[in-house]
C-alpha cells in the first residue's frame, strides 16, 4: 500500500462493491478485472481471487483489498501497456496518440456502465459529445457507426476495436488494407437492415437521420427524389461489390 493512498483504495473498493455490502464477491471481482482491462483465464481469475480472500469466505474484505491493491494496479498497468504496444504495432499512431486514445477509451467505457467496454449508449454519448439525441433522430446513423467499431458484433467495443476502427478511418493502419476491406467497413453504416444491399429504405433512413441530427429541414418528397436519383445513378443493386467500385472511384473520401 506504499504507492497508493488509503482514500484512493477505499474509493476503488466502494466502486467495485456494487451491492454495497462491504465485501467483494467473485462476480464483482471479475467485473473489476474487466473494467481494468485485466484479461485472465477463468482459472487464473479464481486463483487471484482466492489469493486475496484471506479468510476463504468467498468474499474479499476491505482489509484484504488494501493489502493487494498495489498488485492489482500493477496488473492494470501491465494490461494497459500491452494494449498500447499492440496498437503501436498495428497502426501508425504515435505513442502519445495511442496513450491519449487509451485514456479517452477508459473514460467513455465507464460513463454509463462501469465495465471497461463501450456499449451503444456510451458510444452515442461520445459521438454527440454528451448532447442528447434529438427526438426526431432514430439513431440509425450512429448504429451504423457502432457496427463499424464493433468488429466482432458482440454489442460492445473493446480498446483494440476502438483503436482499430479509428486507425482504419484515418488511414493509419500498418497492415495493407485493400479498398475492398475499407469499403466493407463503411458499407455497414448504410446497410441498415443488414441484408447485403443498400436499398432505398436504407439510404433514406440514414439520410433522414443525418438531416434530423443537424436540424436540416427536407420534405419527404425531396428526400425520396434524392434517394432514387442517387441509387439510379449506379447500375445494378447497391451491394458490396458495386459499393466498392463506387468507393474506388472516390477513394479520398474513405481516408
C-alpha positions in Angstrom: 0.0 0.0 0.0 3.1 2.2 -0.2 2.2 3.6 -3.6 -1.5 4.2 -3.1 -3.3 6.3 -0.6 -5.8 4.7 1.7 -8.5 7.1 0.5 -7.9 6.0 -3.1 -8.2 2.4 -2.2 -11.4 2.9 -0.2 -12.9 4.7 -3.2 -12.0 2.0 -5.6 -13.2 -0.7 -3.2 -16.6 1.2 -3.0 -16.7 1.4 -6.8 -16.1 -2.3 -7.1 -18.5 -3.3 -4.3 -21.6 -2.9 -6.5 -24.2 -4.1 -4.0 -22.7 -2.1 -1.2 -22.5 -4.9 1.3 -18.9 -4.1 2.3 -17.5 -7.2 0.6 -16.4 -8.0 -3.0 -17.6 -11.3 -4.4 -16.4 -13.2 -7.4 -18.8 -11.5 -9.8 -17.8 -8.1 -8.6 -14.1 -9.0 -8.7 -14.3 -10.3 -12.3 -16.2 -7.2 -13.3 -13.4 -5.1 -11.8 -10.8 -7.0 -13.7 -12.7 -6.5 -17.0 -13.1 -2.8 -16.2 -9.3 -2.5 -15.6 -8.5 -4.3 -18.9 -7.0 -7.3 -17.0 -7.9 -10.2 -19.2 -7.2 -13.6 -17.5 -8.3 -17.1 -18.0 -11.1 -18.1 -15.7 -8.8 -20.4 -13.7 -6.3 -17.5 -13.2 -9.1 -15.2 -12.1 -10.1 -17.8 -9.5 -6.5 -18.2 -8.3 -6.1 -14.4 -7.9 -9.4 -14.1 -6.1 -8.5 -16.9 -3.7 -5.1 -15.4 -3.0 -6.8 -12.2 -2.0 -9.5 -13.9 0.1 -7.5 -14.5 3.2 -10.5 -15.9 5.2 -11.6 -18.3 2.3 -15.1 -17.0 2.7 -15.8 -16.4 -1.0 -15.6 -12.6 -0.3 -12.8 -10.1 -0.2 -12.8 -7.6 2.7 -11.6 -4.0 2.5 -8.5 -5.1 4.5 -7.7 -7.8 2.0 -8.3 -5.4 -0.8 -5.9 -2.9 0.8 -3.2 -5.5 1.1 -3.4 -6.5 -2.5 -4.3 -3.2 -4.2 -0.8 -2.4 -5.5 -0.7 -5.8 -7.1 -4.0 -5.2 -8.8 -2.8 -1.8 -10.0 0.4 -3.3 -11.3 -1.7 -5.8 -13.3 -3.8 -3.0 -14.7 -0.7 -1.1 -15.7 0.7 -4.2 -17.4 -2.6 -4.7 -19.3 -2.5 -1.0 -20.4 1.0 -1.3 -21.7 0.1 -4.5 -23.6 -2.9 -2.7 -25.3 -0.7 0.3 -26.2 2.1 -1.8 -27.6 -0.3 -3.9 -29.7 -1.9 -0.8 -31.1 1.5 0.7 -31.9 2.4 -2.4 -33.8 -0.8 -2.4 -35.8 -1.1 1.3 -36.5 0.9 4.4 -37.5 -0.4 6.3 -34.5 2.4 7.8 -32.3 2.8 6.6 -28.7 1.4 9.9 -27.5 -1.7 9.5 -29.6 -2.3 5.9 -28.5 -1.9 6.8 -24.8 -4.4 9.6 -25.3 -6.8 7.2 -27.1 -6.5 4.7 -24.3 -7.4 7.4 -21.7 -10.3 8.5 -23.8 -11.5 4.9 -24.1 -11.3 4.3 -20.4 -13.3 7.5 -19.7 -16.0 6.6 -22.2 -16.2 2.9 -21.3 -17.3 3.7 -17.7 -19.5 6.7 -18.5 -22.8 4.8 -18.3 -21.9 1.2 -17.4 -18.7 0.9 -15.3 -17.4 -2.2 -17.1 -14.4 -1.1 -19.3 -16.3 -1.7 -22.6 -18.1 0.8 -24.7 -21.8 0.0 -25.3 -24.2 1.6 -27.7 -25.4 4.3 -25.3 -21.8 5.2 -24.3 -20.8 5.3 -28.0 -23.6 7.7 -28.9 -22.9 9.9 -25.9 -19.3 10.1 -27.1 -20.2 10.9 -30.7 -22.7 13.6 -29.7 -20.3 15.0 -27.0 -22.9 14.3 -24.3 -25.8 16.1 -26.1 -29.0 14.0 -26.1 -30.2 12.8 -29.4 -33.0 14.8 -30.9 -36.5 13.3 -30.6 -36.6 13.4 -34.4 -33.4 11.3 -34.6 -33.7 7.5 -34.6 -30.0 6.8 -34.2 -29.7 4.8 -37.4 -26.6 6.6 -38.5 -24.9 6.1 -35.1 -26.0 2.5 -35.0 -24.1 2.0 -38.4 -21.0 3.7 -37.0 -21.2 1.5 -33.9 -21.3 -1.6 -36.1 -18.2 -0.4 -37.8 -16.3 -0.2 -34.5 -17.9 -3.4 -33.1 -15.9 -5.7 -35.3 -16.9 -9.0 -33.6 -20.6 -7.9 -33.3 -20.6 -8.5 -29.6 -22.6 -5.4 -28.8 -19.6 -3.9 -27.0 -16.4 -2.2 -28.2 -13.1 -3.1 -26.6 -9.9 -1.0 -26.9 -8.4 -2.9 -29.8 -11.7 -2.5 -31.8 -11.8 1.2 -30.8 -8.3 2.0 -31.9 -8.5 -0.3 -34.9 -11.6 1.5 -36.3 -10.1 4.9 -35.8 -6.8 3.7 -37.5 -8.8 2.4 -40.4 -10.9 5.6 -40.7 -7.8 7.9 -40.6 -5.7 5.6 -42.8 -3.2 4.8 -40.0 -3.2 1.0 -40.1 0.2 -0.5 -40.7 -1.3 -3.5 -42.4 -2.1 -3.2 -46.1 -5.8 -2.8 -46.3 -7.4 -3.0 -49.7 -10.1 -0.8 -50.9 -12.5 -3.8 -50.6 -11.8 -4.1 -46.9 -12.3 -0.4 -46.3 -15.5 -0.4 -48.4 -16.8 -3.3 -46.4 -16.3 -1.4 -43.2 -18.2 1.7 -44.4 -20.8 -0.4 -46.2 -22.1 -1.5 -42.8 -23.1 2.1 -42.0 -25.6 2.3 -44.8 -26.9 -1.3 -44.9 -29.4 -0.6 -42.1 -31.4 -3.9 -42.4 -28.2 -5.9 -42.9 -29.5 -7.7 -46.0 -26.3 -7.1 -48.0 -27.8 -4.4 -50.2 -28.2 -0.7 -49.7 -31.8 -0.2 -50.8 -34.0 2.9 -50.9 -35.3 2.4 -47.3 -31.7 2.0 -46.0 -30.4 5.1 -47.7 -33.4 7.2 -46.8 -33.2 6.2 -43.2 -29.6 7.2 -42.9 -30.1 10.5 -44.8 -33.2 11.3 -42.8 -31.3 10.6 -39.6 -28.3 12.8 -40.6 -30.6 15.7 -41.6 -32.5 15.5 -38.4 -29.3 15.3 -36.3 -28.2 18.6 -37.9 -31.7 20.2 -37.8 -31.8 20.4 -41.6 -35.4 20.5 -43.0 -36.2 18.5 -46.1 -39.6 17.4 -47.4 -40.2 13.7 -47.8 -40.8 14.3 -51.5 -37.4 15.9 -51.9 -35.8 13.2 -49.8 -37.4 10.5 -51.9 -36.2 12.1 -55.1 -32.6 12.4 -53.7 -32.6 8.7 -52.7 -34.0 7.5 -56.1 -31.6 9.7 -58.0 -28.6 8.5 -56.0 -29.3 4.8 -56.5 -30.4 5.3 -60.1 -27.0 6.8 -61.0 -25.4 3.5 -60.4 -26.3 0.4 -62.4 -27.5 -2.7 -60.5 -28.2 -3.1 -56.8 -26.0 -1.2 -54.4 -24.4 -4.4 -53.0 -20.9 -4.6 -51.5 -19.3 -5.2 -54.9 -20.9 -2.1 -56.5 -20.3 0.0 -53.4 -16.6 -1.0 -53.6 -16.4 0.2 -57.2 -18.0 3.4 -56.2 -15.7 3.9 -53.3 -12.7 3.2 -55.5 -13.7 6.0 -57.8 -13.8 8.3 -54.9 -11.0 6.9 -52.7 -10.1 10.1 -50.9 -13.5 10.2 -49.2 -12.6 6.9 -47.4 -9.3 8.1 -45.9 
